[in-house]
Amino acid sequence: MAAVEPSLQVDWEAFTEKQGSIRTILSGPCPCDTCNEIVRWQCSQNAACADFSTFVNSGKVVNKDRFPTRERWHRLFRGSDD
């Protein structure tokens, strides 16, 4: 297993203190729940929308921007392989 760069590691204690349990967040609604098949396909090709970015960073579901881009995906998942 490859080591994770320190800048990519998540401080889970701080995250859960700020957002609540990761299990609670992931079991609740997700912005992707209401996306159509075309948008879901785009996201399966390593793209992400602003609403998903908001969800990842805050755990909040918003409905403002569902136009996924590869650039946004790479900002969210720096260091990930395509």
N, C-alpha and C positions, 0 to 999 in steps of 0.2 A: 504494500500500500504506500503510495507516494505521500510524502509529508505535505501538509498544507502550509502555504506561506502565512506567516503571522498576520499580515494585513488582511487576509481573507478569512481568518478565523472569527467566528461569532462568539461574543461574550454572552452565553446563554443566560447567565444569572441577571445581567443588566437587561437583556431582551425580555425575559419573563417578568421582571419587575416593572418594565415600562408597558409591555403589551399583554401580559397575562400568559397563561399556559400556551405553549406552542400547539399542544393537542387541541385546546379550545379554539384557537385561531383557525387551525386547519380543518376542524370539523364544522366550522360555520360556513356562511356563504362566501363565495369567491367571485370576483368580477367575471371570471370566465364562464360562470354558470349560465349567463344570459347571451353569450356570444353565438353567432351563427357558425355553420360548418366552414365557411370560407375563412373567417377570422381564426377559428381553431386550427385550420390547416396551416395558415401563415405562421401561427405561433409554434406549431410543431416543427417548423423549419428554422428554429432559433430566432424568433422575433418576439417582441414584447411591446405591449401598449403602455401608455402613461397610467391608465387605471390599474394595471397589474403591478407596475412599479410602485404606485402608492400603496397597494395592498402588501407587497413584500416589505416595504419600509415602515408601514404603520399598522398593518392589520385591518385597515379601514377599506370598505368597499365603496367606491364612487363610480359615477357613470358620466364621465366627461370626455374621455378620449380613448376610443377603441380602435385606433389605427396603429397596428404593430409595426415596429421597425427593428432591423437587425442591430442598428447602432444602440438602441435602448437596451436590447437584450445583452449586448456586450458590456454596457455600463453596469447592468445589474449583476451579471455573472462573470466579472473579470476573472481571467485565469482559467475559465472553462473551455474545454475543447468543443468545437462544433460537431 
